[in-house]
């Protein structure tokens, strides 16, 4: 047995954003790892919040408490993308994902350096002989409904995720993979090698629910620092502190997250004191907020990537991009510097690795990516038989015009900035007719993805897990029950089986370095060989809060934000 020592649970408190947007500000607005392969993402050393200006004595806020009264913090967040659809059991995620409000604890926690720390599991170990993970659980923890947390709670969680096939079964588990050795020891044996299991279990979607609770009936019961109070779809979600929390009891009595999809609305609400903090400050708005001495602006390190996925398995009319020459020409036709400058006002970085830089370590150079070379793009199309025969500026081949539909996008179209329109204009210059479809919400985007209705799909993907295999596993082609990403974009079944081999090797790697190497190899295949993934830029997230909000330390990833020691100054 390889034994991993128990680590002290750090108090990591974060405030993160999902995405960085391009918007026009409304006129008149005031200006040490416990897993065999924990993957460490690069961390910007300058993420410490700026010095907070003293708050004027006359300033008051609805978030502040008067002596003896409950303390409520109101937070302006992005669009409500929670789902509770009985037809999609893999996304019963209210309070859990993608806006994690600490109602549920996971077995493990990811700190701001992308290292695993104990949470409901105090320690864990791996048996190479059997492929079994052993988790020693924390005693004395209770669910919000008074039930005891124990090994049987974990077994139920694993069986639920197996039965629902969540995420294409990235955990690689079977019906009998989890066994309670005793009340506070659980064994999990994946059906195939998965040395990334602890990292994957740190994702907030694997929060532990109270046994027998039914999320379809509104029973969102966990062991977390906050208890579900109220959820109104598209309006707000409210949680109250858990006074019996096994770790530090939260300093705030109540958190109310108000869904404000429009960034202008969030900024104005923060300036007016209607909310105490906001997610996702548009890059061009930072200088405006920094001039306000009552507000602190807080950036994070790069934690996500904006990228385009090109459909490989569509049917007419969504089959033109099956021509690899079209995909390659698109790659060279995009000017990523323009996306960085216009869409993100410089608050991002040029990055074609589909990963925060540190995750791949020394192997990042294996991904070649694309330079902006429109002449090369035109030549590729000409040689492949795509010619502008009628002089309208767009190319044809036979009876088909080179018209592609561009779906924008996940998590919500506006959060991707002006990137879609920038790419549309750039590809027009090489003779590609790009039709941009801005989908209204996450559900619509997921439906288009599931039904393969589109040629190109733009997303911002987060490195939500410390696993080197995370994100890249989206395009794994050997799932028994493949999800939308695998069915639409997996290169393995279409002539690049090495991609799946690399993902298998990544999951079986014994060291962080080895896992990073295999992830880099896989990304090289999907970017430089199958040319079905077109990375654009690495995303830097920006948050802002009134100065009376203290202990506001952003985690690079929204799913791992902690709220339990955030305070509101009277």
ZATORBA-274688 format. One record per residue (C-alpha): residue number from 0; x, y, z. Coordinates in pm, whole numbers, padded with zeros to 5 digits. Layout:
<pts>
[pt NUM,[X,Y,Z]]
...
</pts>
This chain:
<pts>
[pt 0,[00000,00000,00000]]
[pt 1,[00119,00349,-00085]]
[pt 2,[00017,00566,00213]]
[pt 3,[-00050,00938,00186]]
[pt 4,[-00030,01130,00512]]
[pt 5,[-00311,01334,00661]]
[pt 6,[-00278,01705,00597]]
[pt 7,[-00426,01991,00794]]
[pt 8,[-00730,02140,00621]]
[pt 9,[-00632,02493,00526]]
[pt 10,[-00877,02777,00541]]
[pt 11,[-00893,02868,00177]]
[pt 12,[-01141,03137,00110]]
[pt 13,[-01201,03251,-00233]]
[pt 14,[-01417,03451,-00455]]
[pt 15,[-01397,03360,-00819]]
[pt 16,[-01565,03436,-01142]]
[pt 17,[-01683,03209,-01413]]
[pt 18,[-01593,03413,-01709]]
[pt 19,[-01452,03740,-01838]]
[pt 20,[-01680,03937,-02065]]
[pt 21,[-01665,04223,-02312]]
[pt 22,[-01942,04472,-02247]]
[pt 23,[-02012,04840,-02274]]
[pt 24,[-02046,05003,-01934]]
[pt 25,[-02372,05190,-01895]]
[pt 26,[-02345,05565,-01940]]
[pt 27,[-02333,05761,-01621]]
[pt 28,[-02197,05477,-01405]]
[pt 29,[-01963,05584,-01127]]
[pt 30,[-01653,05570,-01190]]
[pt 31,[00124,01951,00000]]
[pt 32,[-00040,01688,-00183]]
[pt 33,[-00214,01373,-00056]]
[pt 34,[-00258,01201,-00389]]
[pt 35,[-00001,01017,-00597]]
[pt 36,[-00043,01269,-00874]]
[pt 37,[-00167,01610,-00762]]
[pt 38,[-00132,01850,-01052]]
[pt 39,[-00014,02198,-00966]]
[pt 40,[-00131,02478,-01188]]
[pt 41,[00076,02790,-01221]]
[pt 42,[-00020,03054,-00970]]
[pt 43,[00033,03424,-01024]]
[pt 44,[00224,03555,-00725]]
[pt 45,[00056,03889,-00759]]
[pt 46,[-00296,03769,-00677]]
[pt 47,[-00298,03936,-00337]]
[pt 48,[-00587,04183,-00320]]
[pt 49,[-00489,04548,-00348]]
[pt 50,[-00468,04752,-00032]]
[pt 51,[-00818,04841,00077]]
[pt 52,[-00896,05206,00107]]
[pt 53,[-01051,05316,00433]]
[pt 54,[-01427,05332,00410]]
[pt 55,[-01587,05674,00459]]
[pt 56,[-01769,05693,00793]]
[pt 57,[-02091,05801,00624]]
[pt 58,[-02105,05489,00408]]
[pt 59,[-02357,05223,00506]]
[pt 60,[-02467,04904,00336]]
[pt 61,[-02755,04660,00346]]
[pt 62,[-02491,04390,00390]]
[pt 63,[-02361,04531,00715]]
[pt 64,[-02492,04421,01049]]
[pt 65,[-02601,04642,01329]]
[pt 66,[-02503,04508,01667]]
[pt 67,[-02688,04190,01756]]
[pt 68,[-02857,04147,01419]]
[pt 69,[-02784,03875,01160]]
[pt 70,[-02519,03950,00900]]
[pt 71,[-02619,03904,00536]]
[pt 72,[-02385,03935,00240]]
[pt 73,[-02545,03983,-00100]]
[pt 74,[-02342,03878,-00402]]
[pt 75,[-02409,03963,-00765]]
[pt 76,[-02329,03660,-00975]]
[pt 77,[-02365,03554,-01337]]
[pt 78,[-02653,03375,-01510]]
[pt 79,[-02834,03095,-01331]]
[pt 80,[-02720,02771,-01495]]
[pt 81,[-02841,02532,-01225]]
[pt 82,[-03050,02243,-01350]]
[pt 83,[-03294,02007,-01183]]
[pt 84,[-03426,01819,-01485]]
[pt 85,[-03565,01468,-01423]]
[pt 86,[-03474,01389,-01784]]
[pt 87,[-03107,01466,-01718]]
[pt 88,[-03020,01305,-01386]]
[pt 89,[-02652,01383,-01435]]
[pt 90,[-02720,01752,-01369]]
[pt 91,[-02919,01759,-01045]]
[pt 92,[-02687,02031,-00926]]
[pt 93,[-02871,02309,-00742]]
[pt 94,[-02641,02463,-00482]]
[pt 95,[-02356,02243,-00600]]
[pt 96,[-02238,02320,-00952]]
[pt 97,[-02148,02546,-01128]]
[pt 98,[-02209,02803,-00850]]
[pt 99,[-02082,02621,-00543]]
[pt 100,[-02234,02778,-00232]]
[pt 101,[-02079,02534,00019]]
[pt 102,[-02396,02340,00095]]
[pt 103,[-02212,02017,00010]]
[pt 104,[-01866,01903,00113]]
[pt 105,[-01658,01669,-00102]]
[pt 106,[-01421,01400,00016]]
[pt 107,[-01129,01627,-00081]]
[pt 108,[-01068,01998,-00124]]
[pt 109,[-00856,02177,-00385]]
[pt 110,[-00652,02467,-00250]]
[pt 111,[-00558,02780,-00445]]
[pt 112,[-00237,02610,-00565]]
[pt 113,[-00435,02320,-00717]]
[pt 114,[-00318,02084,-00445]]
[pt 115,[-00547,01833,-00272]]
[pt 116,[-00630,01876,00095]]
[pt 117,[-00845,01666,00330]]
[pt 118,[-01213,01746,00366]]
[pt 119,[-01456,01467,00452]]
[pt 120,[-01173,01222,00393]]
[pt 121,[-00888,01272,00641]]
[pt 122,[-00640,01056,00449]]
[pt 123,[-00630,00823,00153]]
[pt 124,[-00407,00552,00012]]
[pt 125,[-00374,00343,-00302]]
[pt 126,[-00306,-00025,-00354]]
[pt 127,[-00122,-00081,-00682]]
[pt 128,[-00190,-00455,-00661]]
[pt 129,[-00569,-00420,-00658]]
[pt 130,[-00620,-00073,-00803]]
[pt 131,[-00822,00014,-00491]]
[pt 132,[-00839,00350,-00316]]
[pt 133,[-00891,00350,00058]]
[pt 134,[-01040,00663,00217]]
[pt 135,[-01030,00717,00594]]
[pt 136,[-01327,00938,00674]]
[pt 137,[-01374,01217,00922]]
[pt 138,[-01582,01122,01226]]
[pt 139,[-01829,01348,01407]]
[pt 140,[-01979,01500,01090]]
[pt 141,[-02355,01525,01047]]
[pt 142,[-02575,01619,00755]]
[pt 143,[-02802,01920,00780]]
[pt 144,[-03096,01691,00855]]
[pt 145,[-02914,01529,01149]]
[pt 146,[-02808,01207,00979]]
[pt 147,[-02455,01084,01047]]
[pt 148,[-02197,01106,00772]]
[pt 149,[-02018,00772,00731]]
[pt 150,[-01885,00527,00476]]
[pt 151,[-02234,00424,00369]]
[pt 152,[-02299,00785,00260]]
[pt 153,[-02001,00765,00025]]
[pt 154,[-02108,00427,-00113]]
[pt 155,[-02450,00571,-00195]]
[pt 156,[-02289,00868,-00370]]
[pt 157,[-02069,00645,-00586]]
[pt 158,[-02360,00418,-00679]]
[pt 159,[-02575,00719,-00770]]
[pt 160,[-02308,00854,-01003]]
[pt 161,[-02260,00512,-01159]]
[pt 162,[-02632,00466,-01223]]
[pt 163,[-02665,00811,-01380]]
[pt 164,[-02353,00783,-01595]]
[pt 165,[-02247,01132,-01491]]
[pt 166,[-01992,01292,-01723]]
[pt 167,[-01953,00978,-01930]]
[pt 168,[-01840,00796,-01613]]
[pt 169,[-01508,00980,-01583]]
[pt 170,[-01462,00814,-01243]]
[pt 171,[-01441,00477,-01422]]
[pt 172,[-01660,00317,-01160]]
[pt 173,[-01898,00021,-01165]]
[pt 174,[-02208,-00069,-00969]]
[pt 175,[-02003,-00239,-00697]]
[pt 176,[-01694,-00018,-00704]]
[pt 177,[-01754,00129,-00356]]
[pt 178,[-01758,-00082,-00041]]
[pt 179,[-01782,00025,00324]]
[pt 180,[-01499,-00154,00504]]
[pt 181,[-01632,-00019,00834]]
[pt 182,[-01831,00286,00942]]
[pt 183,[-01553,00529,00860]]
[pt 184,[-01347,00350,00595]]
[pt 185,[-01455,00318,00234]]
[pt 186,[-01286,00132,-00051]]
[pt 187,[-01336,00245,-00412]]
[pt 188,[-01209,00024,-00691]]
[pt 189,[-01249,00169,-01042]]
[pt 190,[-01328,-00076,-01319]]
[pt 191,[-01005,00027,-01493]]
[pt 192,[-00692,00206,-01376]]
[pt 193,[-00772,00551,-01239]]
[pt 194,[-00497,00705,-01036]]
[pt 195,[-00666,01042,-01077]]
[pt 196,[-00969,00937,-00872]]
[pt 197,[-00895,01155,-00564]]
[pt 198,[-00845,01463,-00780]]
[pt 199,[-01169,01396,-00966]]
[pt 200,[-01362,01349,-00643]]
[pt 201,[-01263,01702,-00537]]
[pt 202,[-01494,01847,-00806]]
[pt 203,[-01798,02007,-00643]]
[pt 204,[-02034,01792,-00851]]
[pt 205,[-01922,01501,-00631]]
[pt 206,[-02049,01663,-00313]]
[pt 207,[-02191,01415,-00064]]
[pt 208,[-02571,01425,-00032]]
[pt 209,[-02766,01305,00270]]
[pt 210,[-02873,00943,00223]]
[pt 211,[-03225,00916,00090]]
[pt 212,[-03252,01285,-00001]]
[pt 213,[-03422,01363,-00331]]
[pt 214,[-03298,01672,-00517]]
[pt 215,[-03596,01648,-00753]]
[pt 216,[-03813,01724,-00451]]
[pt 217,[-03598,02018,-00348]]
[pt 218,[-03400,01826,-00085]]
[pt 219,[-03051,01972,-00119]]
[pt 220,[-02897,01839,00201]]
[pt 221,[-02524,01814,00258]]
[pt 222,[-02270,01850,00538]]
[pt 223,[-02141,02190,00425]]
[pt 224,[-02077,02518,00601]]
[pt 225,[-02407,02658,00474]]
[pt 226,[-02761,02521,00464]]
[pt 227,[-02996,02568,00170]]
[pt 228,[-03259,02829,00253]]
[pt 229,[-03425,02943,-00069]]
[pt 230,[-03382,02906,-00443]]
[pt 231,[-03581,03096,-00702]]
[pt 232,[-03476,03001,-01054]]
[pt 233,[-03320,03291,-01238]]
[pt 234,[-03355,03520,-00936]]
[pt 235,[-03147,03416,-00637]]
[pt 236,[-03018,03139,-00416]]
[pt 237,[-02992,03194,-00040]]
[pt 238,[-02804,02988,00217]]
[pt 239,[-02771,03017,00595]]
[pt 240,[-02473,02931,00810]]
[pt 241,[-02451,02584,00959]]
[pt 242,[-02397,02646,01330]]
[pt 243,[-02301,02280,01374]]
[pt 244,[-02041,02276,01099]]
[pt 245,[-01757,02034,01173]]
[pt 246,[-01490,02290,01081]]
[pt 247,[-01498,02667,01145]]
[pt 248,[-01854,02797,01169]]
[pt 249,[-01909,03071,00907]]
[pt 250,[-01877,03433,01017]]
[pt 251,[-02169,03543,00796]]
[pt 252,[-02521,03440,00894]]
[pt 253,[-02666,03446,00545]]
[pt 254,[-02543,03460,00185]]
[pt 255,[-02774,03568,-00093]]
[pt 256,[-02651,03516,-00448]]
[pt 257,[-02844,03727,-00696]]
[pt 258,[-02832,03611,-01057]]
[pt 259,[-02738,03908,-01274]]
[pt 260,[-02642,03790,-01624]]
[pt 261,[-02576,04144,-01748]]
[pt 262,[-02235,04267,-01623]]
[pt 263,[-02358,04627,-01633]]
[pt 264,[-02626,04535,-01382]]
[pt 265,[-02373,04374,-01150]]
[pt 266,[-02140,04673,-01163]]
[pt 267,[-02415,04925,-01099]]
[pt 268,[-02550,04715,-00812]]
[pt 269,[-02204,04708,-00653]]
[pt 270,[-02155,05082,-00697]]
[pt 271,[-02496,05153,-00543]]
[pt 272,[-02428,04923,-00247]]
[pt 273,[-02713,04688,-00338]]
[pt 274,[-02464,04399,-00329]]
[pt 275,[-02140,04368,-00140]]
[pt 276,[-01946,04175,-00403]]
[pt 277,[-01970,04069,-00766]]
[pt 278,[-01837,03798,-00993]]
[pt 279,[-01683,03857,-01333]]
[pt 280,[-01586,04217,-01373]]
[pt 281,[-01548,04293,-01745]]
[pt 282,[-01182,04373,-01814]]
[pt 283,[-01258,04718,-01949]]
[pt 284,[-01445,04808,-01629]]
[pt 285,[-01155,04754,-01390]]
[pt 286,[-01014,05107,-01418]]
[pt 287,[-01360,05249,-01353]]
[pt 288,[-01402,05050,-01033]]
[pt 289,[-01047,05114,-00916]]
[pt 290,[-01123,05487,-00909]]
[pt 291,[-01393,05421,-00649]]
[pt 292,[-01221,05428,-00309]]
[pt 293,[-01503,05222,-00153]]
[pt 294,[-01443,04926,-00383]]
[pt 295,[-01161,04672,-00410]]
[pt 296,[-01081,04501,-00742]]
[pt 297,[-00930,04153,-00710]]
[pt 298,[-00786,03951,-01002]]
[pt 299,[-00685,03585,-01005]]
[pt 300,[-00431,03379,-01190]]
[pt 301,[-00513,03214,-01524]]
[pt 302,[-00746,02924,-01455]]
[pt 303,[-00945,02867,-01772]]
[pt 304,[-00923,02862,-02150]]
[pt 305,[-01142,03001,-02423]]
[pt 306,[-01150,02760,-02716]]
[pt 307,[-01350,02643,-03017]]
[pt 308,[-01449,02280,-03075]]
[pt 309,[-01509,02176,-03437]]
[pt 310,[-01775,01909,-03491]]
[pt 311,[-01636,01585,-03635]]
[pt 312,[-01949,01372,-03662]]
[pt 313,[-02228,01601,-03785]]
[pt 314,[-02482,01532,-04056]]
[pt 315,[-02573,01776,-04333]]
[pt 316,[-02577,02070,-04315]]
[pt 317,[-02333,02034,-04023]]
[pt 318,[-02080,01813,-04201]]
[pt 319,[-01851,02054,-04387]]
[pt 320,[-01595,02072,-04105]]
[pt 321,[-01533,01699,-04142]]
[pt 322,[-01286,01814,-04405]]
[pt 323,[-00963,01843,-04207]]
[pt 324,[-00842,02110,-04449]]
[pt 325,[-01131,02332,-04342]]
[pt 326,[-01040,02283,-03977]]
[pt 327,[-00675,02362,-04040]]
[pt 328,[-00762,02671,-04244]]
[pt 329,[-00982,02797,-03960]]
[pt 330,[-00691,02758,-03718]]
[pt 331,[-00459,02974,-03927]]
[pt 332,[-00732,03224,-04008]]
[pt 333,[-00782,03333,-03645]]
[pt 334,[-00587,03627,-03501]]
[pt 335,[-00568,03548,-03130]]
[pt 336,[-00391,03873,-03044]]
[pt 337,[-00698,04062,-03165]]
[pt 338,[-00916,03847,-02937]]
[pt 339,[-00686,03925,-02644]]
[pt 340,[-00684,04298,-02714]]
[pt 341,[-01047,04354,-02811]]
[pt 342,[-01240,04086,-02627]]
[pt 343,[-01042,04090,-02303]]
[pt 344,[-00868,04430,-02303]]
[pt 345,[-00540,04254,-02228]]
[pt 346,[-00674,04076,-01916]]
[pt 347,[-00593,03730,-02053]]
[pt 348,[-00291,03569,-02215]]
[pt 349,[-00207,03402,-02544]]
[pt 350,[-00227,03033,-02462]]
[pt 351,[-00297,02745,-02701]]
[pt 352,[-00236,02465,-02453]]
[pt 353,[-00602,02422,-02347]]
[pt 354,[-00474,02437,-01991]]
[pt 355,[-00340,02670,-01723]]
[pt 356,[00033,02684,-01801]]
[pt 357,[00160,02504,-01492]]
[pt 358,[-00058,02196,-01536]]
[pt 359,[00153,02073,-01828]]
[pt 360,[00485,02174,-01675]]
[pt 361,[00781,02119,-01910]]
[pt 362,[00562,01943,-02166]]
[pt 363,[00360,02248,-02275]]
[pt 364,[00594,02290,-02572]]
[pt 365,[00459,01971,-02727]]
[pt 366,[00152,02164,-02843]]
[pt 367,[00235,02365,-03157]]
[pt 368,[-00091,02553,-03214]]
[pt 369,[-00146,02816,-03482]]
[pt 370,[00005,03144,-03588]]
[pt 371,[-00217,03399,-03761]]
[pt 372,[-00144,03327,-04126]]
[pt 373,[-00442,03416,-04348]]
[pt 374,[-00244,03355,-04668]]
[pt 375,[-00166,03001,-04554]]
[pt 376,[-00534,02957,-04469]]
[pt 377,[-00637,03064,-04820]]
[pt 378,[-00381,02831,-04980]]
[pt 379,[-00502,02532,-04779]]
[pt 380,[-00860,02596,-04889]]
[pt 381,[-00763,02652,-05255]]
[pt 382,[-00567,02326,-05267]]
[pt 383,[-00859,02141,-05108]]
[pt 384,[-01090,02260,-05384]]
[pt 385,[-01268,02539,-05199]]
[pt 386,[-01291,02821,-05457]]
[pt 387,[-01489,03144,-05472]]
[pt 388,[-01654,03072,-05805]]
[pt 389,[-01933,03331,-05798]]
[pt 390,[-01730,03624,-05668]]
[pt 391,[-01937,03682,-05353]]
[pt 392,[-01630,03657,-05130]]
[pt 393,[-01712,03310,-04997]]
[pt 394,[-01582,02978,-05119]]
[pt 395,[-01773,02691,-05275]]
[pt 396,[-01699,02329,-05354]]
[pt 397,[-01942,02158,-05586]]
[pt 398,[-02288,02271,-05484]]
[pt 399,[-02191,02356,-05124]]
[pt 400,[-02095,02704,-05004]]
[pt 401,[-01842,02708,-04720]]
[pt 402,[-02096,02826,-04462]]
[pt 403,[-02045,02719,-04101]]
[pt 404,[-02265,02783,-03799]]
[pt 405,[-02079,02908,-03491]]
[pt 406,[-02254,02837,-03160]]
[pt 407,[-02172,03084,-02882]]
[pt 408,[-02165,02945,-02619]]
[pt 409,[-02092,02803,-02283]]
[pt 410,[-02149,02897,-02002]]
[pt 411,[-02349,03178,-02168]]
[pt 412,[-02299,03362,-02495]]
[pt 413,[-02232,03713,-02356]]
[pt 414,[-01964,03580,-02120]]
[pt 415,[-01742,03496,-02416]]
[pt 416,[-01705,03863,-02501]]
[pt 417,[-01687,03972,-02865]]
[pt 418,[-01478,03674,-02968]]
[pt 419,[-01746,03523,-03195]]
[pt 420,[-01782,03841,-03396]]
[pt 421,[-01404,03885,-03415]]
[pt 422,[-01359,03533,-03555]]
[pt 423,[-01650,03585,-03793]]
[pt 424,[-01479,03891,-03944]]
[pt 425,[-01140,03720,-03960]]
[pt 426,[-01269,03408,-04136]]
[pt 427,[-01459,03621,-04386]]
[pt 428,[-01119,03747,-04499]]
[pt 429,[-01022,03392,-04605]]
[pt 430,[-01354,03312,-04767]]
[pt 431,[-01541,03130,-04490]]
[pt 432,[-01901,03235,-04428]]
[pt 433,[-01948,03209,-04051]]
[pt 434,[-02299,03241,-03913]]
[pt 435,[-02290,03325,-03540]]
[pt 436,[-02572,03191,-03324]]
[pt 437,[-02576,03338,-02972]]
[pt 438,[-02773,03088,-02767]]
[pt 439,[-02982,03241,-02486]]
[pt 440,[-02891,03004,-02205]]
[pt 441,[-02694,02700,-02098]]
[pt 442,[-02983,02460,-02157]]
[pt 443,[-03016,02571,-02519]]
[pt 444,[-02643,02538,-02572]]
[pt 445,[-02645,02187,-02424]]
[pt 446,[-02932,02088,-02651]]
[pt 447,[-02750,02214,-02961]]
[pt 448,[-02440,02025,-02850]]
[pt 449,[-02633,01707,-02779]]
[pt 450,[-02815,01720,-03115]]
[pt 451,[-02500,01818,-03308]]
[pt 452,[-02667,02131,-03439]]
[pt 453,[-02373,02350,-03528]]
[pt 454,[-02028,02329,-03686]]
[pt 455,[-01822,02515,-03427]]
[pt 456,[-01891,02549,-03055]]
[pt 457,[-01716,02810,-02839]]
[pt 458,[-01670,02765,-02466]]
[pt 459,[-01471,02881,-02170]]
[pt 460,[-01354,02566,-01994]]
[pt 461,[-01224,02573,-01638]]
[pt 462,[-00947,02365,-01486]]
[pt 463,[-01190,02261,-01215]]
[pt 464,[-00987,01964,-01101]]
[pt 465,[-00622,01927,-01005]]
[pt 466,[-00612,01618,-01225]]
[pt 467,[-00390,01653,-01529]]
[pt 468,[-00645,01443,-01720]]
[pt 469,[-00933,01680,-01650]]
[pt 470,[-01084,01868,-01947]]
[pt 471,[-00886,01657,-02194]]
[pt 472,[-01103,01361,-02088]]
[pt 473,[-01403,01539,-02242]]
[pt 474,[-01290,01409,-02580]]
[pt 475,[-01217,01050,-02472]]
[pt 476,[-01373,00812,-02721]]
[pt 477,[-01399,00488,-02526]]
[pt 478,[-01673,00565,-02273]]
[pt 479,[-01942,00298,-02254]]
[pt 480,[-02203,00574,-02237]]
[pt 481,[-02041,00867,-02417]]
[pt 482,[-02160,01220,-02346]]
[pt 483,[-02214,01500,-02597]]
[pt 484,[-01847,01601,-02613]]
[pt 485,[-01727,01250,-02681]]
[pt 486,[-01993,01184,-02944]]
[pt 487,[-01923,01508,-03126]]
[pt 488,[-01553,01580,-03091]]
[pt 489,[-01363,01263,-02989]]
[pt 490,[-01079,01207,-03239]]
[pt 491,[-01005,00850,-03128]]
[pt 492,[-01281,00667,-03319]]
[pt 493,[-01208,00873,-03634]]
[pt 494,[-00849,00776,-03695]]
[pt 495,[-00655,00905,-03395]]
[pt 496,[-00679,00618,-03139]]
[pt 497,[-00358,00749,-02983]]
[pt 498,[-00566,01021,-02819]]
[pt 499,[-00755,00766,-02611]]
[pt 500,[-00432,00579,-02541]]
[pt 501,[-00283,00898,-02394]]
[pt 502,[-00589,00961,-02176]]
[pt 503,[-00572,00602,-02051]]
[pt 504,[-00203,00647,-01975]]
[pt 505,[-00273,00979,-01801]]
[pt 506,[-00527,00815,-01572]]
[pt 507,[-00286,00530,-01495]]
[pt 508,[00021,00752,-01436]]
[pt 509,[00195,00710,-01102]]
[pt 510,[00342,01060,-01088]]
[pt 511,[00232,01416,-01159]]
[pt 512,[00509,01454,-01416]]
[pt 513,[00404,01144,-01607]]
[pt 514,[00038,01248,-01606]]
[pt 515,[00129,01595,-01737]]
[pt 516,[00329,01439,-02019]]
[pt 517,[00038,01225,-02134]]
[pt 518,[-00206,01516,-02116]]
[pt 519,[00029,01726,-02329]]
[pt 520,[00055,01441,-02580]]
[pt 521,[-00324,01414,-02597]]
[pt 522,[-00371,01789,-02646]]
[pt 523,[-00107,01784,-02920]]
[pt 524,[-00314,01523,-03104]]
[pt 525,[-00644,01709,-03081]]
[pt 526,[-00492,02050,-03163]]
[pt 527,[-00215,01970,-03412]]
[pt 528,[-00325,01641,-03571]]
[pt 529,[-00704,01600,-03570]]
[pt 530,[-00734,01982,-03560]]
[pt 531,[-01072,01958,-03391]]
[pt 532,[-00983,02178,-03091]]
[pt 533,[-00877,02539,-03149]]
[pt 534,[-00753,02700,-02824]]
[pt 535,[-00773,03079,-02821]]
[pt 536,[-00660,03248,-02497]]
[pt 537,[-00604,03178,-02127]]
[pt 538,[-00855,03354,-01901]]
[pt 539,[-00775,03577,-01603]]
[pt 540,[-01071,03630,-01369]]
[pt 541,[-01157,03955,-01197]]
[pt 542,[-01378,04015,-00890]]
[pt 543,[-01476,04321,-00696]]
[pt 544,[-01620,04391,-00352]]
[pt 545,[-01708,04678,-00124]]
[pt 546,[-01434,04752,00127]]
[pt 547,[-01642,04631,00419]]
[pt 548,[-01611,04276,00281]]
[pt 549,[-01302,04122,00440]]
[pt 550,[-01105,03799,00390]]
[pt 551,[-01191,03817,00024]]
[pt 552,[-00918,03600,-00133]]
[pt 553,[-00999,03467,-00479]]
[pt 554,[-00952,03105,-00569]]
[pt 555,[-00870,03068,-00939]]
[pt 556,[-01169,02835,-00991]]
[pt 557,[-01529,02913,-00897]]
[pt 558,[-01607,02554,-00795]]
[pt 559,[-01356,02571,-00511]]
[pt 560,[-01452,02903,-00355]]
[pt 561,[-01490,02895,00024]]
[pt 562,[-01726,03132,00203]]
[pt 563,[-01697,03023,00566]]
[pt 564,[-01455,03290,00694]]
[pt 565,[-01555,03581,00473]]
[pt 566,[-01658,03861,00707]]
[pt 567,[-01858,04182,00684]]
[pt 568,[-01716,04473,00880]]
[pt 569,[-01960,04673,01089]]
</pts>
